[in-house]
């Protein structure tokens, strides 16, 4: 992200929607799905260039911004605990405590793994795979002729609010977000342009929608405050293509302690919420809780915006709601009513 310490990569929720819903359940070809990504990226780019997306961001209440940062922290926390095997799926209670004497939880808590021979060593270097099979394979005309509009809309909504939520949460944690009446964020527009452009370019390369990555919070916690942080991440990912066997030798539970530590630090943002004002605290709490519980930043924003607008209206304080908040709440209601994933 331009002049922001935020990295971008294909979004995990969006690539699951791409593969299992659009291609698997709805029956579209992966080329048509890439075409839908391209069209959604163009719409996303238009929203960014025209300033609509920035207007939407500036309408997010202060309490919601704090909740987004805390919710991302909780999201990182459940990712870390899941990767470590400390939290596991359960048919009875949805989530449950894993087997704490298994190698993954024990080594995650200790913070090391390969020296004990638990993970397999896959080598150091190998040539990266060719992108020829997916390069410029998107089928835009196929999208226009198959009535895939609802898929495009879901892509746009998730792209806008997932990336926006991450951008706000990480930037706030880094102290890069100017808040309060009359404050502006001049660097925000160019940062938004970066992620919207990446979606369009990524569709040509054959990847699902890219988005600002929530793990960028780790770089911020390490001291990253400028775009150089994102450049370093990009260069390392590029080098990582050649060192994929070595990277693949590192199990997910080995990185879990770092994510969990960052999660704990980000949850301090909950102290910035006005807990004495129920019309502010209730939507903020819903925002933060729904991110890890639904495994989606966009869903957390949806519940937060909708509840914020409704609670303010029902308590006679509708004038306190920014017009952008009404627009976003309405869009999320439309998504849930007609375009549920």
C-alpha positions in Angstrom: 0.0 0.0 0.0 1.4 3.4 -1.0 3.1 5.1 2.0 1.3 2.7 4.3 2.9 -0.3 6.1 0.2 -2.6 4.8 0.8 -5.6 2.5 -1.6 -7.1 0.0 -2.2 -10.6 -1.2 -5.2 -12.8 -2.3 -7.8 -12.7 0.4 -8.4 -16.1 2.1 -12.2 -15.5 2.4 -12.5 -14.3 -1.1 -10.5 -17.2 -2.7 -12.7 -19.6 -0.8 -15.8 -17.9 -2.1 -14.2 -18.0 -5.6 -13.4 -21.7 -5.5 -16.1 -23.3 -3.4 -19.1 -21.0 -4.1 -18.7 -19.4 -7.6 -17.0 -22.4 -9.2 -17.9 -25.3 -7.0 -21.5 -24.6 -6.0 -22.8 -22.2 -8.7 -21.0 -24.0 -11.5 -19.2 -21.2 -13.3 -15.9 -21.9 -14.9 -12.8 -20.6 -13.1 -12.2 -18.4 -16.2 -15.6 -16.8 -15.7 -14.9 -16.3 -12.0 -11.7 -14.5 -12.9 -13.8 -12.3 -15.3 -16.0 -11.5 -12.3 -13.0 -10.6 -10.3 -11.9 -8.2 -13.1 -15.2 -6.5 -13.3 -15.5 -6.1 -9.6 -12.0 -4.7 -9.5 -13.0 -2.1 -12.2 -16.0 -1.1 -10.1 -13.8 -1.0 -7.0 -11.4 1.3 -8.9 -14.1 3.6 -10.0 -15.4 3.9 -6.4 -11.9 4.7 -5.3 -11.0 7.3 -8.0 -14.3 9.1 -7.6 -13.8 9.5 -3.9 -16.9 7.5 -3.0 -14.9 4.9 -1.0 -13.0 7.6 0.9 -16.3 9.3 1.7 -17.6 6.0 3.1 -14.5 5.6 5.2 -14.7 9.1 6.7 -18.2 8.3 7.7 -17.2 5.5 10.0 -17.8 6.5 13.7 -14.8 6.7 16.1 -16.2 3.9 18.2 -16.5 1.7 15.1 -12.9 2.4 14.1 -11.7 1.3 17.5 -13.9 -1.8 17.3 -12.5 -2.7 13.8 -8.9 -2.6 15.2 -9.9 -4.7 18.2 -11.9 -7.1 16.0 -9.0 -7.6 13.7 -6.9 -8.4 16.8 -9.5 -11.0 17.8 -9.5 -12.3 14.3 -5.7 -12.7 14.4 -6.2 -14.4 17.7 -8.5 -17.1 16.5 -6.3 -17.7 13.4 -3.3 -18.2 15.6 -5.2 -20.5 18.0 -6.6 -22.5 15.1 -3.2 -22.8 13.4 -1.7 -23.9 16.7 -4.4 -26.6 17.3 -5.3 -25.0 20.6 -8.8 -24.2 19.3 -10.5 -26.9 17.2 -13.9 -27.5 15.5 -16.6 -29.2 17.5 -20.0 -30.4 16.3 -21.5 -29.8 19.8 -20.1 -26.4 20.6 -18.7 -25.2 17.2 -15.3 -24.5 18.8 -13.6 -26.4 21.5 -10.2 -26.8 23.2 -7.8 -29.0 21.3 -5.6 -31.7 22.7 -3.1 -29.7 24.7 -0.5 -32.5 24.9 -0.3 -32.8 21.1 2.9 -31.5 19.5 1.4 -28.5 17.7 -0.1 -26.8 20.8 2.9 -27.6 22.9 5.4 -26.3 20.3 3.3 -23.3 19.5 3.3 -22.3 23.2 7.0 -22.8 23.3 7.5 -20.9 20.1 9.8 -23.3 18.2 9.3 -26.5 16.2 11.7 -27.8 13.5 14.7 -28.5 15.9 12.7 -31.2 17.5 12.0 -32.9 14.2 8.2 -32.5 14.4 7.9 -30.9 10.9 9.5 -32.2 7.7 12.3 -30.4 5.9 11.3 -30.0 2.3 14.6 -28.5 1.0 15.7 -24.9 0.5 15.2 -23.7 -3.1 13.2 -24.6 -6.2 12.2 -22.8 -9.4 8.8 -21.1 -9.0 5.9 -22.6 -10.9 4.8 -21.1 -14.2 1.8 -18.8 -14.3 1.2 -19.6 -18.0 -1.9 -21.8 -17.2 -3.8 -18.9 -15.6 -2.1 -15.9 -17.3 -4.8 -13.8 -19.2 -7.3 -16.6 -18.9 -10.2 -14.5 -17.6 -13.4 -14.8 -19.5 -15.1 -11.4 -19.3 -17.6 -12.0 -22.2 -18.6 -15.2 -20.5 -19.4 -13.2 -17.3 -21.6 -10.7 -19.2 -23.6 -13.5 -20.8 -24.3 -15.6 -17.8 -26.1 -13.3 -15.4 -23.3 -13.4 -12.8 -24.1 -9.9 -11.5 -24.9 -11.2 -8.0 -21.4 -12.7 -7.8 -19.8 -9.5 -8.9 -21.7 -7.6 -6.3 -20.6 -9.9 -3.5 -17.0 -9.5 -4.7 -17.3 -5.7 -4.7 -18.9 -5.5 -1.2 -16.4 -7.9 0.4 -13.5 -6.2 -1.4 -14.6 -2.7 -0.3 -15.3 -3.4 3.3 -12.9 -6.2 4.0 -9.9 -4.2 2.7 -11.3 -1.0 4.2 -11.7 -2.6 7.6 -8.1 -3.9 7.5 -6.7 -0.6 6.4 -8.5 1.4 9.1 -7.7 -1.1 11.8 -4.0 -1.5 11.0 -3.5 2.3 10.3 -5.2 3.1 13.6 -2.9 0.7 15.4 0.1 2.3 13.8 -1.1 5.8 14.7 -1.4 6.9 11.1 -5.1 7.7 11.1 -6.1 11.3 11.8 -9.4 11.3 13.7 -11.9 13.9 14.9 -13.8 16.7 13.3 -11.9 18.5 10.5 -9.2 16.0 10.3 -8.3 14.5 6.9 -6.1 11.6 5.8 -4.4 12.8 2.6 -2.4 9.5 2.2 -5.6 7.4 2.4 -6.7 8.1 -1.2 -3.4 6.8 -2.8 -3.4 3.8 -0.4 -7.0 2.9 -1.5 -5.9 3.3 -5.2 -3.2 0.7 -4.7 -5.4 -2.1 -3.5 -8.2 -1.5 -6.0 -5.6 -1.5 -8.9 -4.1 -4.7 -7.5 -7.4 -6.6 -8.0 -7.6 -5.7 -11.7 -4.0 -6.6 -12.3 -4.3 -9.8 -10.2 -7.2 -11.0 -12.4 -4.9 -10.9 -15.4 -2.4 -13.0 -13.6 -5.0 -15.6 -12.6 -5.6 -14.9 -8.9 -8.7 -14.2 -6.9 -9.3 -10.8 -5.4 -6.3 -9.3 -3.6 -6.9 -7.4 -0.4 -5.0 -5.6 2.4 -3.7 -8.3 4.7 -4.7 -8.4 8.3 -1.3 -9.9 9.2 0.2 -6.5 8.3 -0.4 -5.7 12.0 2.7 -7.8 12.8 4.8 -5.5 10.8 3.3 -2.5 12.4 4.0 -3.9 15.8 7.6 -4.5 14.8 7.9 -0.7 14.1 6.8 -0.4 10.4 5.2 3.0 9.7 5.9 3.7 6.0 5.4 2.2 2.6 8.9 0.8 2.8 7.5 -1.9 5.1 5.1 -3.1 2.4 7.9 -2.9 -0.2 10.1 -5.2 1.9 7.2 -7.6 2.3 6.7 -7.7 -1.4 10.4 -8.3 -2.1 10.5 -11.1 0.5 7.4 -12.7 -1.0 9.0 -12.5 -4.5 12.1 -14.2 -3.1 9.9 -16.6 -1.3 8.8 -18.0 -4.7 12.3 -19.5 -5.0 12.5 -20.6 -1.4 9.1 -22.2 -1.3 10.4 -25.6 -0.1 12.0 -23.9 2.9 8.9 -21.8 3.6 6.8 -24.9 3.3 8.9 -26.6 6.0 7.7 -24.1 8.6 4.4 -25.3 10.0 1.5 -22.9 10.7 1.8 -23.5 14.5 5.3 -22.1 14.5 4.1 -18.7 13.5 1.1 -18.8 15.8 2.8 -17.2 18.8 3.7 -14.0 16.9 0.1 -13.6 15.7 -1.3 -14.2 19.1 1.0 -11.6 20.7 -0.1 -9.0 18.1 -3.7 -10.0 18.8 -3.3 -9.2 22.5 -1.8 -5.8 21.7 -4.5 -4.8 19.2 -7.3 -5.6 21.6 -6.3 -2.6 23.7 -8.2 -0.5 21.2 -11.4 -1.6 23.1 -10.5 1.0 25.7 -11.1 3.8 23.2 -14.8 2.9 23.0 -17.3 5.0 25.0 -18.8 2.1 27.0 -21.2 4.4 28.9 -23.0 5.2 25.7 -24.9 2.1 24.7 -25.6 3.4 21.2 -21.9 3.5 20.6 -20.7 0.5 22.6 -23.3 -2.1 21.4 -22.5 -1.7 17.7 -18.8 -1.6 18.5 -19.0 -4.8 20.5 -20.9 -6.5 17.7 -18.4 -5.4 15.1 -15.5 -6.8 17.1 -17.2 -10.1 18.0 -18.5 -10.9 14.6 -15.2 -10.8 12.9 -13.7 -13.8 14.6 -17.0 -15.6 15.1 -17.9 -15.5 11.4 -14.3 -15.6 10.2 -14.8 -12.4 8.2 -13.9 -8.8 8.6 -16.6 -7.7 6.2 -19.3 -9.5 8.3 -18.1 -7.7 11.4 -18.5 -4.4 9.6 -21.9 -5.4 8.3 -23.3 -6.2 11.8 -21.7 -3.1 13.2 -23.0 -0.6 10.6 -26.5 -2.0 10.5 -26.8 -2.1 14.3 -25.3 1.4 14.7 -27.8 2.9 12.3 -30.8 1.1 13.8 -29.9 1.8 17.4 -29.3 5.5 16.8 -32.6 5.7 14.9 -34.6 3.8 17.5 -33.2 6.0 20.3 -34.1 9.3 18.6 -30.4 10.1 17.7 -30.6 9.5 14.0 -29.0 12.9 13.3 -25.7 11.7 14.8 -25.4 9.1 12.0 -23.2 10.2 9.1 -24.9 9.8 5.6 -22.2 7.3 4.6 -23.1 5.1 7.5 -26.7 4.9 6.3 -25.5 4.1 2.8 -23.2 1.3 4.0 -25.8 -0.2 6.3 -28.3 -0.2 3.4 -25.8 -1.9 1.1 -25.1 -4.6 3.7 -28.9 -5.2 4.2 -29.3 -5.6 0.4 -26.4 -8.1 0.4 -27.9 -10.2 3.2 -31.4 -10.1 1.7 -30.6 -10.8 -1.9 -27.0 -11.8 -2.4 -26.1 -14.0 0.6 -23.0 -16.1 0.0 
